[in-house]
């Protein structure tokens, strides 16, 4: 077996890339494209508001988009 020597920086980048790839692969293999469990726009927006992490302008944009979606009609 041959040995290859790489720098610690390169090694860390390879490990990090592998971990990212594994994370994305796990997402894709999971239930990524399933429908949301809640179909009520008001409930969804209220859940976002309750986190207190989002600005009102963002919440209004999300609400507008959800109301346009055929899934919620």
N, CA, C, O and CB atoms as a CASP TS submission, in Angstrom:
PFRMAT TS
TARGET T0000
AUTHOR 0000-0000-0000
METHOD Language model
MODEL 1
PARENT N/A
ATOM      1  N   UNK     1       0.849  -1.181   0.000  1.00  0.00           N
ATOM      2  CA  UNK     1       0.000   0.000   0.000  1.00  0.00           C
ATOM      3  C   UNK     1       0.892   1.240   0.000  1.00  0.00           C
ATOM      4  O   UNK     1       1.847   1.331   0.771  1.00  0.00           O
ATOM      5  CB  UNK     1      -0.964   0.000   1.227  1.00  0.00           C
ATOM      6  N   UNK     2       0.576   2.165  -0.850  1.00  0.00           N
ATOM      7  CA  UNK     2       1.336   3.416  -0.920  1.00  0.00           C
ATOM      8  C   UNK     2       0.783   4.433   0.058  1.00  0.00           C
ATOM      9  O   UNK     2      -0.406   4.433   0.373  1.00  0.00           O
ATOM     10  CB  UNK     2       1.312   3.987  -2.343  1.00  0.00           C
ATOM     11  N   UNK     3       1.652   5.285   0.525  1.00  0.00           N
ATOM     12  CA  UNK     3       1.229   6.349   1.435  1.00  0.00           C
ATOM     13  C   UNK     3       1.285   7.678   0.709  1.00  0.00           C
ATOM     14  O   UNK     3       2.189   7.938  -0.085  1.00  0.00           O
ATOM     15  CB  UNK     3       2.114   6.384   2.707  1.00  0.00           C
ATOM     16  N   UNK     4       0.306   8.508   0.996  1.00  0.00           N
ATOM     17  CA  UNK     4       0.284   9.854   0.449  1.00  0.00           C
ATOM     18  C   UNK     4       0.242  10.813   1.617  1.00  0.00           C
ATOM     19  O   UNK     4      -0.537  10.620   2.551  1.00  0.00           O
ATOM     20  CB  UNK     4      -0.927  10.072  -0.515  1.00  0.00           C
ATOM     21  N   UNK     5       1.058  11.830   1.578  1.00  0.00           N
ATOM     22  CA  UNK     5       1.103  12.810   2.646  1.00  0.00           C
ATOM     23  C   UNK     5       0.474  14.105   2.156  1.00  0.00           C
ATOM     24  O   UNK     5       0.815  14.621   1.092  1.00  0.00           O
ATOM     25  CB  UNK     5       2.554  13.045   3.124  1.00  0.00           C
ATOM     26  N   UNK     6      -0.453  14.617   2.961  1.00  0.00           N
ATOM     27  CA  UNK     6      -1.074  15.904   2.641  1.00  0.00           C
ATOM     28  C   UNK     6      -0.998  16.792   3.879  1.00  0.00           C
ATOM     29  O   UNK     6      -0.784  16.315   4.994  1.00  0.00           O
ATOM     30  CB  UNK     6      -2.563  15.720   2.168  1.00  0.00           C
ATOM     31  N   UNK     7      -1.171  18.058   3.667  1.00  0.00           N
ATOM     32  CA  UNK     7      -1.098  18.981   4.799  1.00  0.00           C
ATOM     33  C   UNK     7      -2.330  18.807   5.690  1.00  0.00           C
ATOM     34  O   UNK     7      -3.359  18.281   5.266  1.00  0.00           O
ATOM     35  CB  UNK     7      -0.985  20.450   4.306  1.00  0.00           C
ATOM     36  N   UNK     8      -2.197  19.255   6.907  1.00  0.00           N
ATOM     37  CA  UNK     8      -3.316  19.173   7.848  1.00  0.00           C
ATOM     38  C   UNK     8      -4.499  19.999   7.336  1.00  0.00           C
ATOM     39  O   UNK     8      -5.655  19.606   7.495  1.00  0.00           O
ATOM     40  CB  UNK     8      -2.883  19.662   9.254  1.00  0.00           C
ATOM     41  N   UNK     9      -4.205  21.127   6.733  1.00  0.00           N
ATOM     42  CA  UNK     9      -5.259  21.979   6.181  1.00  0.00           C
ATOM     43  C   UNK     9      -6.047  21.229   5.107  1.00  0.00           C
ATOM     44  O   UNK     9      -7.278  21.235   5.116  1.00  0.00           O
ATOM     45  CB  UNK     9      -4.657  23.276   5.596  1.00  0.00           C
ATOM     46  N   UNK    10      -5.337  20.586   4.186  1.00  0.00           N
ATOM     47  CA  UNK    10      -5.998  19.818   3.132  1.00  0.00           C
ATOM     48  C   UNK    10      -6.808  18.665   3.725  1.00  0.00           C
ATOM     49  O   UNK    10      -7.917  18.382   3.274  1.00  0.00           O
ATOM     50  CB  UNK    10      -4.963  19.278   2.131  1.00  0.00           C
ATOM     51  N   UNK    11      -6.249  18.009   4.732  1.00  0.00           N
ATOM     52  CA  UNK    11      -6.952  16.911   5.395  1.00  0.00           C
ATOM     53  C   UNK    11      -8.269  17.400   6.000  1.00  0.00           C
ATOM     54  O   UNK    11      -9.313  16.771   5.825  1.00  0.00           O
ATOM     55  CB  UNK    11      -6.064  16.285   6.487  1.00  0.00           C
ATOM     56  N   UNK    12      -8.208  18.520   6.707  1.00  0.00           N
ATOM     57  CA  UNK    12      -9.415  19.072   7.326  1.00  0.00           C
ATOM     58  C   UNK    12     -10.457  19.451   6.268  1.00  0.00           C
ATOM     59  O   UNK    12     -11.653  19.243   6.472  1.00  0.00           O
ATOM     60  CB  UNK    12      -9.061  20.301   8.182  1.00  0.00           C
ATOM     61  N   UNK    13     -10.006  20.001   5.149  1.00  0.00           N
ATOM     62  CA  UNK    13     -10.932  20.352   4.069  1.00  0.00           C
ATOM     63  C   UNK    13     -11.611  19.103   3.500  1.00  0.00           C
ATOM     64  O   UNK    13     -12.807  19.115   3.212  1.00  0.00           O
ATOM     65  CB  UNK    13     -10.189  21.106   2.951  1.00  0.00           C
ATOM     66  N   UNK    14     -10.838  18.031   3.340  1.00  0.00           N
ATOM     67  CA  UNK    14     -11.405  16.782   2.840  1.00  0.00           C
ATOM     68  C   UNK    14     -12.450  16.210   3.804  1.00  0.00           C
ATOM     69  O   UNK    14     -13.519  15.769   3.384  1.00  0.00           O
ATOM     70  CB  UNK    14     -10.294  15.758   2.606  1.00  0.00           C
ATOM     71  N   UNK    15     -12.132  16.224   5.074  1.00  0.00           N
ATOM     72  CA  UNK    15     -13.053  15.715   6.082  1.00  0.00           C
ATOM     73  C   UNK    15     -14.321  16.577   6.107  1.00  0.00           C
ATOM     74  O   UNK    15     -15.432  16.050   6.160  1.00  0.00           O
ATOM     75  CB  UNK    15     -12.377  15.691   7.479  1.00  0.00           C
ATOM     76  N   UNK    16     -14.153  17.883   6.070  1.00  0.00           N
ATOM     77  CA  UNK    16     -15.296  18.791   6.083  1.00  0.00           C
ATOM     78  C   UNK    16     -16.181  18.577   4.853  1.00  0.00           C
ATOM     79  O   UNK    16     -17.408  18.565   4.960  1.00  0.00           O
ATOM     80  CB  UNK    16     -14.819  20.247   6.145  1.00  0.00           C
ATOM     81  N   UNK    17     -15.561  18.412   3.702  1.00  0.00           N
ATOM     82  CA  UNK    17     -16.307  18.171   2.468  1.00  0.00           C
ATOM     83  C   UNK    17     -17.081  16.862   2.565  1.00  0.00           C
ATOM     84  O   UNK    17     -18.240  16.791   2.155  1.00  0.00           O
ATOM     85  CB  UNK    17     -15.357  18.143   1.255  1.00  0.00           C
ATOM     86  N   UNK    18     -16.452  15.842   3.098  1.00  0.00           N
ATOM     87  CA  UNK    18     -17.121  14.551   3.250  1.00  0.00           C
ATOM     88  C   UNK    18     -18.327  14.679   4.178  1.00  0.00           C
ATOM     89  O   UNK    18     -19.388  14.121   3.897  1.00  0.00           O
ATOM     90  CB  UNK    18     -16.139  13.493   3.791  1.00  0.00           C
ATOM     91  N   UNK    19     -18.172  15.400   5.268  1.00  0.00           N
ATOM     92  CA  UNK    19     -19.277  15.569   6.206  1.00  0.00           C
ATOM     93  C   UNK    19     -20.433  16.334   5.571  1.00  0.00           C
ATOM     94  O   UNK    19     -21.597  15.998   5.793  1.00  0.00           O
ATOM     95  CB  UNK    19     -18.799  16.294   7.462  1.00  0.00           C
ATOM     96  N   UNK    20     -20.119  17.366   4.777  1.00  0.00           N
ATOM     97  CA  UNK    20     -21.163  18.114   4.077  1.00  0.00           C
ATOM     98  C   UNK    20     -21.890  17.225   3.082  1.00  0.00           C
ATOM     99  O   UNK    20     -23.118  17.243   2.998  1.00  0.00           O
ATOM    100  CB  UNK    20     -20.566  19.328   3.359  1.00  0.00           C
ATOM    101  N   UNK    21     -21.131  16.456   2.338  1.00  0.00           N
ATOM    102  CA  UNK    21     -21.714  15.546   1.354  1.00  0.00           C
ATOM    103  C   UNK    21     -22.644  14.552   2.055  1.00  0.00           C
ATOM    104  O   UNK    21     -23.753  14.295   1.584  1.00  0.00           O
ATOM    105  CB  UNK    21     -20.601  14.795   0.572  1.00  0.00           C
ATOM    106  N   UNK    22     -22.191  13.998   3.172  1.00  0.00           N
ATOM    107  CA  UNK    22     -23.014  13.037   3.916  1.00  0.00           C
ATOM    108  C   UNK    22     -24.300  13.697   4.399  1.00  0.00           C
ATOM    109  O   UNK    22     -25.366  13.083   4.337  1.00  0.00           O
ATOM    110  CB  UNK    22     -22.229  12.460   5.113  1.00  0.00           C
ATOM    111  N   UNK    23     -24.220  14.919   4.874  1.00  0.00           N
ATOM    112  CA  UNK    23     -25.401  15.647   5.354  1.00  0.00           C
ATOM    113  C   UNK    23     -26.405  15.845   4.219  1.00  0.00           C
ATOM    114  O   UNK    23     -27.598  15.594   4.391  1.00  0.00           O
ATOM    115  CB  UNK    23     -24.991  17.016   5.951  1.00  0.00           C
ATOM    116  N   UNK    24     -25.925  16.290   3.070  1.00  0.00           N
ATOM    117  CA  UNK    24     -26.817  16.517   1.921  1.00  0.00           C
ATOM    118  C   UNK    24     -27.413  15.195   1.451  1.00  0.00           C
ATOM    119  O   UNK    24     -28.606  15.123   1.155  1.00  0.00           O
ATOM    120  CB  UNK    24     -26.053  17.205   0.758  1.00  0.00           C
ATOM    121  N   UNK    25     -26.597  14.159   1.382  1.00  0.00           N
ATOM    122  CA  UNK    25     -27.089  12.844   0.962  1.00  0.00           C
ATOM    123  C   UNK    25     -28.173  12.343   1.909  1.00  0.00           C
ATOM    124  O   UNK    25     -29.182  11.798   1.461  1.00  0.00           O
ATOM    125  CB  UNK    25     -25.934  11.833   0.899  1.00  0.00           C
ATOM    126  N   UNK    26     -27.976  12.521   3.206  1.00  0.00           N
ATOM    127  CA  UNK    26     -28.981  12.099   4.189  1.00  0.00           C
ATOM    128  C   UNK    26     -30.277  12.879   4.016  1.00  0.00           C
ATOM    129  O   UNK    26     -31.363  12.321   4.170  1.00  0.00           O
ATOM    130  CB  UNK    26     -28.447  12.281   5.615  1.00  0.00           C
ATOM    131  N   UNK    27     -30.169  14.169   3.696  1.00  0.00           N
ATOM    132  CA  UNK    27     -31.373  14.968   3.454  1.00  0.00           C
ATOM    133  C   UNK    27     -32.141  14.462   2.243  1.00  0.00           C
ATOM    134  O   UNK    27     -33.363  14.323   2.281  1.00  0.00           O
ATOM    135  CB  UNK    27     -31.006  16.436   3.259  1.00  0.00           C
ATOM    136  N   UNK    28     -31.415  14.192   1.177  1.00  0.00           N
ATOM    137  CA  UNK    28     -32.050  13.752  -0.061  1.00  0.00           C
ATOM    138  C   UNK    28     -32.685  12.379   0.109  1.00  0.00           C
ATOM    139  O   UNK    28     -33.775  12.128  -0.406  1.00  0.00           O
ATOM    140  CB  UNK    28     -31.034  13.723  -1.202  1.00  0.00           C
ATOM    141  N   UNK    29     -32.020  11.506   0.819  1.00  0.00           N
ATOM    142  CA  UNK    29     -32.552  10.168   1.033  1.00  0.00           C
ATOM    143  C   UNK    29     -33.731  10.182   1.997  1.00  0.00           C
ATOM    144  O   UNK    29     -34.541   9.256   2.006  1.00  0.00           O
ATOM    145  CB  UNK    29     -31.464   9.248   1.558  1.00  0.00           C
ATOM    146  N   UNK    30     -33.826  11.221   2.799  1.00  0.00           N
ATOM    147  CA  UNK    30     -34.925  11.329   3.759  1.00  0.00           C
ATOM    148  C   UNK    30     -36.199  11.776   3.080  1.00  0.00           C
ATOM    149  O   UNK    30     -36.401  11.550   1.887  1.00  0.00           O
ATOM    150  CB  UNK    30     -34.569  12.295   4.877  1.00  0.00           C
ATOM    151  N   UNK    31     -37.035  12.398   3.838  1.00  0.00           N
ATOM    152  CA  UNK    31     -38.353  12.797   3.360  1.00  0.00           C
ATOM    153  C   UNK    31     -38.348  14.278   2.995  1.00  0.00           C
ATOM    154  O   UNK    31     -39.164  15.050   3.497  1.00  0.00           O
ATOM    155  CB  UNK    31     -39.433  12.506   4.425  1.00  0.00           C
ATOM    156  N   UNK    32     -37.435  14.666   2.128  1.00  0.00           N
ATOM    157  CA  UNK    32     -37.199  16.068   1.793  1.00  0.00           C
ATOM    158  C   UNK    32     -38.383  16.719   1.095  1.00  0.00           C
ATOM    159  O   UNK    32     -38.681  17.886   1.350  1.00  0.00           O
ATOM    160  CB  UNK    32     -35.982  16.186   0.922  1.00  0.00           C
ATOM    161  N   UNK    33     -39.063  15.987   0.221  1.00  0.00           N
ATOM    162  CA  UNK    33     -40.105  16.583  -0.594  1.00  0.00           C
ATOM    163  C   UNK    33     -41.512  16.273  -0.102  1.00  0.00           C
ATOM    164  O   UNK    33     -42.472  16.401  -0.862  1.00  0.00           O
ATOM    165  CB  UNK    33     -39.959  16.123  -2.001  1.00  0.00           C
ATOM    166  N   UNK    34     -41.647  15.872   1.139  1.00  0.00           N
ATOM    167  CA  UNK    34     -42.979  15.605   1.660  1.00  0.00           C
ATOM    168  C   UNK    34     -43.703  16.917   1.928  1.00  0.00           C
ATOM    169  O   UNK    34     -43.079  17.958   2.134  1.00  0.00           O
ATOM    170  CB  UNK    34     -42.904  14.756   2.942  1.00  0.00           C
ATOM    171  N   UNK    35     -45.016  16.849   1.920  1.00  0.00           N
ATOM    172  CA  UNK    35     -45.830  18.035   2.159  1.00  0.00           C
ATOM    173  C   UNK    35     -45.695  18.469   3.621  1.00  0.00           C
ATOM    174  O   UNK    35     -45.502  17.631   4.502  1.00  0.00           O
ATOM    175  CB  UNK    35     -47.316  17.762   1.805  1.00  0.00           C
ATOM    176  N   UNK    36     -45.794  19.778   3.880  1.00  0.00           N
ATOM    177  CA  UNK    36     -45.742  20.250   5.266  1.00  0.00           C
ATOM    178  C   UNK    36     -46.918  19.673   6.059  1.00  0.00           C
ATOM    179  O   UNK    36     -47.995  19.459   5.503  1.00  0.00           O
ATOM    180  CB  UNK    36     -45.761  21.803   5.320  1.00  0.00           C
ATOM    181  N   UNK    37     -46.717  19.424   7.338  1.00  0.00           N
ATOM    182  CA  UNK    37     -47.792  18.822   8.132  1.00  0.00           C
ATOM    183  C   UNK    37     -48.957  19.778   8.388  1.00  0.00           C
ATOM    184  O   UNK    37     -50.059  19.335   8.713  1.00  0.00           O
ATOM    185  CB  UNK    37     -47.239  18.342   9.452  1.00  0.00           C
ATOM    186  N   UNK    38     -48.728  21.073   8.247  1.00  0.00           N
ATOM    187  CA  UNK    38     -49.778  22.071   8.505  1.00  0.00           C
ATOM    188  C   UNK    38     -50.128  22.756   7.193  1.00  0.00           C
ATOM    189  O   UNK    38     -49.244  23.168   6.443  1.00  0.00           O
ATOM    190  CB  UNK    38     -49.318  23.123   9.577  1.00  0.00           C
ATOM    191  N   UNK    39     -51.435  22.875   6.918  1.00  0.00           N
ATOM    192  CA  UNK    39     -51.859  23.548   5.688  1.00  0.00           C
ATOM    193  C   UNK    39     -52.508  24.891   5.981  1.00  0.00           C
ATOM    194  O   UNK    39     -53.061  25.521   5.079  1.00  0.00           O
ATOM    195  CB  UNK    39     -52.826  22.666   4.907  1.00  0.00           C
ATOM    196  N   UNK    40     -52.448  25.332   7.222  1.00  0.00           N
ATOM    197  CA  UNK    40     -53.063  26.594   7.612  1.00  0.00           C
ATOM    198  C   UNK    40     -51.991  27.690   7.620  1.00  0.00           C
ATOM    199  O   UNK    40     -51.058  27.663   8.423  1.00  0.00           O
ATOM    200  CB  UNK    40     -53.748  26.472   9.009  1.00  0.00           C
ATOM    201  N   UNK    41     -52.150  28.657   6.705  1.00  0.00           N
ATOM    202  CA  UNK    41     -51.156  29.724   6.567  1.00  0.00           C
ATOM    203  C   UNK    41     -51.007  30.509   7.869  1.00  0.00           C
ATOM    204  O   UNK    41     -49.889  30.837   8.265  1.00  0.00           O
ATOM    205  CB  UNK    41     -51.544  30.671   5.423  1.00  0.00           C
ATOM    206  N   UNK    42     -52.109  30.809   8.533  1.00  0.00           N
ATOM    207  CA  UNK    42     -52.046  31.591   9.772  1.00  0.00           C
ATOM    208  C   UNK    42     -51.254  30.859  10.855  1.00  0.00           C
ATOM    209  O   UNK    42     -50.484  31.477  11.591  1.00  0.00           O
ATOM    210  CB  UNK    42     -53.459  31.899  10.277  1.00  0.00           C
ATOM    211  N   UNK    43     -51.445  29.560  10.949  1.00  0.00           N
ATOM    212  CA  UNK    43     -50.704  28.774  11.948  1.00  0.00           C
ATOM    213  C   UNK    43     -49.202  28.793  11.652  1.00  0.00           C
ATOM    214  O   UNK    43     -48.378  28.920  12.556  1.00  0.00           O
ATOM    215  CB  UNK    43     -51.219  27.315  11.979  1.00  0.00           C
ATOM    216  N   UNK    44     -48.872  28.666  10.383  1.00  0.00           N
ATOM    217  CA  UNK    44     -47.460  28.649   9.993  1.00  0.00           C
ATOM    218  C   UNK    44     -46.808  29.985  10.321  1.00  0.00           C
ATOM    219  O   UNK    44     -45.723  30.021  10.900  1.00  0.00           O
ATOM    220  CB  UNK    44     -47.311  28.335   8.490  1.00  0.00           C
ATOM    221  N   UNK    45     -47.462  31.081   9.954  1.00  0.00           N
ATOM    222  CA  UNK    45     -46.919  32.417  10.223  1.00  0.00           C
ATOM    223  C   UNK    45     -46.804  32.644  11.723  1.00  0.00           C
ATOM    224  O   UNK    45     -45.821  33.220  12.188  1.00  0.00           O
ATOM    225  CB  UNK    45     -47.804  33.509   9.583  1.00  0.00           C
ATOM    226  N   UNK    46     -47.787  32.204  12.475  1.00  0.00           N
ATOM    227  CA  UNK    46     -47.742  32.364  13.930  1.00  0.00           C
ATOM    228  C   UNK    46     -46.567  31.594  14.532  1.00  0.00           C
ATOM    229  O   UNK    46     -45.932  32.060  15.478  1.00  0.00           O
ATOM    230  CB  UNK    46     -49.061  31.891  14.561  1.00  0.00           C
ATOM    231  N   UNK    47     -46.287  30.428  13.985  1.00  0.00           N
ATOM    232  CA  UNK    47     -45.136  29.645  14.455  1.00  0.00           C
ATOM    233  C   UNK    47     -43.831  30.400  14.220  1.00  0.00           C
ATOM    234  O   UNK    47     -42.951  30.416  15.081  1.00  0.00           O
ATOM    235  CB  UNK    47     -45.088  28.277  13.747  1.00  0.00           C
ATOM    236  N   UNK    48     -43.713  31.028  13.047  1.00  0.00           N
ATOM    237  CA  UNK    48     -42.533  31.843  12.766  1.00  0.00           C
ATOM    238  C   UNK    48     -42.452  33.020  13.738  1.00  0.00           C
ATOM    239  O   UNK    48     -41.380  33.317  14.264  1.00  0.00           O
ATOM    240  CB  UNK    48     -42.560  32.351  11.309  1.00  0.00           C
ATOM    241  N   UNK    49     -43.586  33.692  13.980  1.00  0.00           N
ATOM    242  CA  UNK    49     -43.607  34.849  14.884  1.00  0.00           C
ATOM    243  C   UNK    49     -43.184  34.449  16.292  1.00  0.00           C
ATOM    244  O   UNK    49     -42.457  35.183  16.962  1.00  0.00           O
ATOM    245  CB  UNK    49     -45.008  35.482  14.915  1.00  0.00           C
ATOM    246  N   UNK    50     -43.639  33.296  16.731  1.00  0.00           N
ATOM    247  CA  UNK    50     -43.357  32.843  18.093  1.00  0.00           C
ATOM    248  C   UNK    50     -41.864  32.649  18.355  1.00  0.00           C
ATOM    249  O   UNK    50     -41.426  32.715  19.503  1.00  0.00           O
ATOM    250  CB  UNK    50     -44.088  31.548  18.364  1.00  0.00           C
ATOM    251  N   UNK    51     -41.088  32.413  17.312  1.00  0.00           N
ATOM    252  CA  UNK    51     -39.644  32.249  17.505  1.00  0.00           C
ATOM    253  C   UNK    51     -38.959  33.579  17.792  1.00  0.00           C
ATOM    254  O   UNK    51     -37.873  33.604  18.371  1.00  0.00           O
ATOM    255  CB  UNK    51     -39.017  31.602  16.274  1.00  0.00           C
ATOM    256  N   UNK    52     -39.585  34.687  17.391  1.00  0.00           N
ATOM    257  CA  UNK    52     -39.040  36.041  17.563  1.00  0.00           C
ATOM    258  C   UNK    52     -37.682  36.205  16.877  1.00  0.00           C
ATOM    259  O   UNK    52     -36.835  36.974  17.331  1.00  0.00           O
ATOM    260  CB  UNK    52     -38.907  36.367  19.050  1.00  0.00           C
ATOM    261  N   UNK    53     -37.489  35.474  15.781  1.00  0.00           N
ATOM    262  CA  UNK    53     -36.233  35.539  15.038  1.00  0.00           C
ATOM    263  C   UNK    53     -36.378  36.269  13.705  1.00  0.00           C
ATOM    264  O   UNK    53     -35.374  36.566  13.057  1.00  0.00           O
ATOM    265  CB  UNK    53     -35.707  34.143  14.798  1.00  0.00           C
ATOM    266  N   UNK    54     -37.597  36.561  13.288  1.00  0.00           N
ATOM    267  CA  UNK    54     -37.821  37.075  11.946  1.00  0.00           C
ATOM    268  C   UNK    54     -38.468  38.450  11.975  1.00  0.00           C
ATOM    269  O   UNK    54     -39.302  38.736  12.834  1.00  0.00           O
ATOM    270  CB  UNK    54     -38.682  36.115  11.155  1.00  0.00           C
ATOM    271  N   UNK    55     -38.079  39.298  11.034  1.00  0.00           N
ATOM    272  CA  UNK    55     -38.662  40.631  10.918  1.00  0.00           C
ATOM    273  C   UNK    55     -40.052  40.528  10.303  1.00  0.00           C
ATOM    274  O   UNK    55     -40.368  39.577   9.589  1.00  0.00           O
ATOM    275  CB  UNK    55     -37.757  41.559  10.070  1.00  0.00           C
ATOM    276  N   UNK    56     -40.879  41.541  10.601  1.00  0.00           N
ATOM    277  CA  UNK    56     -42.243  41.549  10.063  1.00  0.00           C
ATOM    278  C   UNK    56     -42.258  41.550   8.540  1.00  0.00           C
ATOM    279  O   UNK    56     -43.118  40.917   7.928  1.00  0.00           O
ATOM    280  CB  UNK    56     -43.003  42.759  10.582  1.00  0.00           C
ATOM    281  N   UNK    57     -41.316  42.255   7.927  1.00  0.00           N
ATOM    282  CA  UNK    57     -41.275  42.297   6.456  1.00  0.00           C
ATOM    283  C   UNK    57     -41.040  40.893   5.883  1.00  0.00           C
ATOM    284  O   UNK    57     -41.626  40.530   4.863  1.00  0.00           O
ATOM    285  CB  UNK    57     -40.161  43.268   5.971  1.00  0.00           C
ATOM    286  N   UNK    58     -40.186  40.114   6.538  1.00  0.00           N
ATOM    287  CA  UNK    58     -39.937  38.748   6.094  1.00  0.00           C
ATOM    288  C   UNK    58     -41.190  37.893   6.284  1.00  0.00           C
ATOM    289  O   UNK    58     -41.558  37.117   5.402  1.00  0.00           O
ATOM    290  CB  UNK    58     -38.745  38.137   6.861  1.00  0.00           C
ATOM    291  N   UNK    59     -41.834  38.038   7.427  1.00  0.00           N
ATOM    292  CA  UNK    59     -43.048  37.259   7.704  1.00  0.00           C
ATOM    293  C   UNK    59     -44.155  37.577   6.702  1.00  0.00           C
ATOM    294  O   UNK    59     -44.872  36.680   6.261  1.00  0.00           O
ATOM    295  CB  UNK    59     -43.542  37.532   9.131  1.00  0.00           C
ATOM    296  N   UNK    60     -44.292  38.843   6.347  1.00  0.00           N
ATOM    297  CA  UNK    60     -45.304  39.227   5.364  1.00  0.00           C
ATOM    298  C   UNK    60     -44.987  38.627   3.999  1.00  0.00           C
ATOM    299  O   UNK    60     -45.885  38.204   3.271  1.00  0.00           O
ATOM    300  CB  UNK    60     -45.401  40.755   5.261  1.00  0.00           C
ATOM    301  N   UNK    61     -43.699  38.595   3.661  1.00  0.00           N
ATOM    302  CA  UNK    61     -43.283  38.009   2.395  1.00  0.00           C
ATOM    303  C   UNK    61     -43.592  36.509   2.360  1.00  0.00           C
ATOM    304  O   UNK    61     -44.086  35.993   1.357  1.00  0.00           O
ATOM    305  CB  UNK    61     -41.784  38.251   2.164  1.00  0.00           C
ATOM    306  N   UNK    62     -43.300  35.826   3.447  1.00  0.00           N
ATOM    307  CA  UNK    62     -43.601  34.392   3.549  1.00  0.00           C
ATOM    308  C   UNK    62     -45.104  34.169   3.430  1.00  0.00           C
ATOM    309  O   UNK    62     -45.552  33.291   2.692  1.00  0.00           O
ATOM    310  CB  UNK    62     -43.073  33.808   4.889  1.00  0.00           C
ATOM    311  N   UNK    63     -45.874  34.962   4.153  1.00  0.00           N
ATOM    312  CA  UNK    63     -47.331  34.821   4.128  1.00  0.00           C
ATOM    313  C   UNK    63     -47.869  35.032   2.710  1.00  0.00           C
ATOM    314  O   UNK    63     -48.726  34.278   2.248  1.00  0.00           O
ATOM    315  CB  UNK    63     -47.987  35.821   5.104  1.00  0.00           C
ATOM    316  N   UNK    64     -47.374  36.040   2.037  1.00  0.00           N
ATOM    317  CA  UNK    64     -47.798  36.334   0.661  1.00  0.00           C
ATOM    318  C   UNK    64     -47.491  35.140  -0.253  1.00  0.00           C
ATOM    319  O   UNK    64     -48.323  34.729  -1.062  1.00  0.00           O
ATOM    320  CB  UNK    64     -47.091  37.619   0.130  1.00  0.00           C
ATOM    321  N   UNK    65     -46.303  34.604  -0.108  1.00  0.00           N
ATOM    322  CA  UNK    65     -45.909  33.448  -0.918  1.00  0.00           C
ATOM    323  C   UNK    65     -46.748  32.222  -0.634  1.00  0.00           C
ATOM    324  O   UNK    65     -47.139  31.505  -1.555  1.00  0.00           O
ATOM    325  CB  UNK    65     -44.462  33.124  -0.685  1.00  0.00           C
ATOM    326  N   UNK    66     -47.030  31.976   0.645  1.00  0.00           N
ATOM    327  CA  UNK    66     -47.858  30.817   1.002  1.00  0.00           C
ATOM    328  C   UNK    66     -49.270  30.962   0.463  1.00  0.00           C
ATOM    329  O   UNK    66     -49.867  29.988   0.005  1.00  0.00           O
ATOM    330  CB  UNK    66     -47.899  30.635   2.521  1.00  0.00           C
ATOM    331  N   UNK    67     -49.801  32.166   0.516  1.00  0.00           N
ATOM    332  CA  UNK    67     -51.155  32.391   0.005  1.00  0.00           C
ATOM    333  C   UNK    67     -51.230  32.206  -1.510  1.00  0.00           C
ATOM    334  O   UNK    67     -52.278  31.834  -2.038  1.00  0.00           O
ATOM    335  CB  UNK    67     -51.632  33.792   0.379  1.00  0.00           C
ATOM    336  N   UNK    68     -50.141  32.458  -2.200  1.00  0.00           N
ATOM    337  CA  UNK    68     -50.095  32.247  -3.647  1.00  0.00           C
ATOM    338  C   UNK    68     -49.964  30.774  -4.022  1.00  0.00           C
ATOM    339  O   UNK    68     -50.340  30.370  -5.122  1.00  0.00           O
ATOM    340  CB  UNK    68     -48.944  33.024  -4.242  1.00  0.00           C
ATOM    341  N   UNK    69     -49.432  29.983  -3.107  1.00  0.00           N
ATOM    342  CA  UNK    69     -49.169  28.576  -3.378  1.00  0.00           C
ATOM    343  C   UNK    69     -50.457  27.792  -3.565  1.00  0.00           C
ATOM    344  O   UNK    69     -51.399  27.930  -2.785  1.00  0.00           O
ATOM    345  CB  UNK    69     -48.353  27.968  -2.255  1.00  0.00           C
ATOM    346  N   UNK    70     -50.492  26.971  -4.603  1.00  0.00           N
ATOM    347  CA  UNK    70     -51.677  26.139  -4.852  1.00  0.00           C
ATOM    348  C   UNK    70     -51.849  25.087  -3.757  1.00  0.00           C
ATOM    349  O   UNK    70     -52.960  24.597  -3.555  1.00  0.00           O
ATOM    350  CB  UNK    70     -51.575  25.453  -6.227  1.00  0.00           C
ATOM    351  N   UNK    71     -50.799  24.737  -3.059  1.00  0.00           N
ATOM    352  CA  UNK    71     -50.877  23.738  -2.001  1.00  0.00           C
ATOM    353  C   UNK    71     -51.783  24.190  -0.861  1.00  0.00           C
ATOM    354  O   UNK    71     -52.445  23.365  -0.232  1.00  0.00           O
ATOM    355  CB  UNK    71     -49.489  23.434  -1.468  1.00  0.00           C
ATOM    356  N   UNK    72     -51.818  25.484  -0.592  1.00  0.00           N
ATOM    357  CA  UNK    72     -52.572  25.995   0.546  1.00  0.00           C
ATOM    358  C   UNK    72     -53.974  26.465   0.165  1.00  0.00           C
ATOM    359  O   UNK    72     -54.674  27.040   0.998  1.00  0.00           O
ATOM    360  CB  UNK    72     -51.817  27.128   1.186  1.00  0.00           C
ATOM    361  N   UNK    73     -54.391  26.234  -1.063  1.00  0.00           N
ATOM    362  CA  UNK    73     -55.732  26.649  -1.492  1.00  0.00           C
ATOM    363  C   UNK    73     -56.712  25.533  -1.389  1.00  0.00           C
ATOM    364  O   UNK    73     -57.886  25.712  -1.711  1.00  0.00           O
ATOM    365  CB  UNK    73     -55.710  27.162  -2.899  1.00  0.00           C
TER
END
